[in-house]
Amino acid sequence: MTPALSTFLEETPLSPALPGRPVVLIATDGSPTGTLALDRALDAARVLGARLCVLHVLPDPLPSGRPELYDVQLTVLRRGGEAVLNAAKRRLRFVGADFVLRECRGQHVANVILDEAKRLGAISVVLGTHGRPRPYSRTLGSVARAVRDGAWLSVTLVDKTGDVWQDKANSGRALS
């Protein structure tokens, strides 16, 4: 990574979780399913009296064999991630929420989501899954499956119809 990128890649500062106030983390990719998950996360935060944190994780740029393209790919990915968060900000314009953009930096997207949940002291993670039918334990996408399997906290998965699948601390049970 070039030194010029170090300031470009700085992590977005976020205030620490307030004592006694839980955090609901929504990881979104900006897809229609991600937007449904955002709505479900907002509902959960309201019910729990929690702070909402919206996370978008940037994938690593694809290896091209041409190092000069790395910076270009990263810039495009970053702009796309900022667009996802800006759309969430517009949707949540009357709600207090934190917005975070993180990079994979060689990690799986699910690990970045779980690391952020731990950093925030989140009590729940909400994310969309890309509309595969039940039984979901056999058909989840890699990110949803890895978050569910690695979670120590409540995980809520929202499919393309808005149906909710929830695991309580990696129990493996579907609760709708």
N, C-alpha and C positions, 0 to 999 in steps of 0.2 A: 504494500500500500504506500502510496506516495505521501510525503509530508504535507502537501497542499490539501490532501483529503482529510487530514486529522481534524481540522476545524469544521469541515463540511459534515463530518460524520459524528459530531458531538451528540451525545444523548440529550434528549429534551428533559430539562429539569422538572421534577414533580414533587410537590410537597408530600412529606411523609403522611401515612394514614393517621388520622386523628384518633387519639385514645377513646375507646368506647364507641366509635363510629365505624361500622363495618364497611368494607369495600366490595363492590361487585365489579368484576373485570369482564368487559365484552371485547373479544378478539374478532375483528371484522376484516373482510377482504374487499368490502364495497359491493359485493354481489347482491342480487335481490334476496337471497337467503341470509346473507350477512345483515341486510337491513331489517329483515324480520327478527333476527336474533337481537339486534340493537333495540327494537321495540320491546322484546321480552325482557331484556336486561334492565331497561328503564322501568318496566312494571315491577320487576323484582327489587330494584333499588328503592322504589317508592314504598313498597310493602315492608321492606326491612329497615327503612330509614337509613339506607346506606348511601355512601358516596359512589358515584358511577365513574369508572375509568374506561375510556375507549382506547383500545390498542390496535395498531396495524403493524404487522411484521413484514419487513422487506426481505424477499428471498435473495440469496447470493446471486450476483451476475453469472450468467452462463459462461463457461470457458470457451473462448473463441479461437485460442491460439494466437491472438493478436493483442498484446498487452495494452496497446493504445486504445482499444475499444472498452476496456474495463471502466475507465472514468465515464465514458459516454453512457454505457449501460447503467452504471450506478446512478448517474444523474437522471436518466429516464425513470428508473425504478423509484427514486426518491420523489420525483415530481408526481408520479402515480400514487405513491403512498400519501403524499400531502393532499392530493385531490380526494382520496378516500376519507381522510380525517376532516377535510373541509366540508364534505357532504354530510358527515356525521355532525359536525358543528352546526350546520344549517338546520338539520333535523332536530337538534337538541338546543336550539338557540335560547329557549326559555328555561333551560335546566342547567344547574351547575354541574359541570363534568370536567374531568381531566382528559387530555388527549395526548397519546404517547406514540411515537414512531420509533421502532427498534429494527435493527438489522440482525440477520441470522449469524453472520460472521463465522460460517462453517458449522453452525449448530442446526439441528432440525427445527422447523418452525414451532412445533409443539414444545420443545425444550425452552425456547425463548418465551412462549406464553406462560409456561409453568414457572420459569424464573421470575417473570414480572409479577405473577400472582404472589409468589413468596415474598418478593421485595416489598410489595404493597400490603402484605398481610391480608390478602383477599379471602373472603369467606365463600366465594362462588365465582366460577368462570362460565361465561355463556358464549357459545359460538354456533355458527350455522354449519350444517353439513349439507352436502350437495345432492340431497333428494333421493337417496337410495331407500328402497322399501325395507320394512321390518322383516326378519329380525335384524336389527341394526348391528348387533355385535359381530356379525359375519360380513357386513357390507359397508361399514363406515369407510370414509376416505382416510388416508394415512394421518393427517393432522388431527382429525376428530378422534380417531382410535388412539393415537399416541397420547393426546391430552387426557382422554378418559382413563387409559391404562396407567398413566403416570401420576394421576391426581390424588392428592390427600384431602381435597376439599370437594364441595358439591360442584358437579359439572352438569350444565344444562345444554343440550344440543337441540337445535331448531332446524326442522327440515323445510323443504321448499313450499310445503302447504301451511307452514306455521305451527305444525304439531310439535310438541315438546317432548323430548326424551330426557330424563334426568337420572343421573347416578349420584347417589349420596356417598361421597368419599370413597370412590372406586368399589362400590358394592356390586357392580355388575347387574343391577336390577333396573328394569325400565319402569318408570313411574310416570304415567300420563295423567 
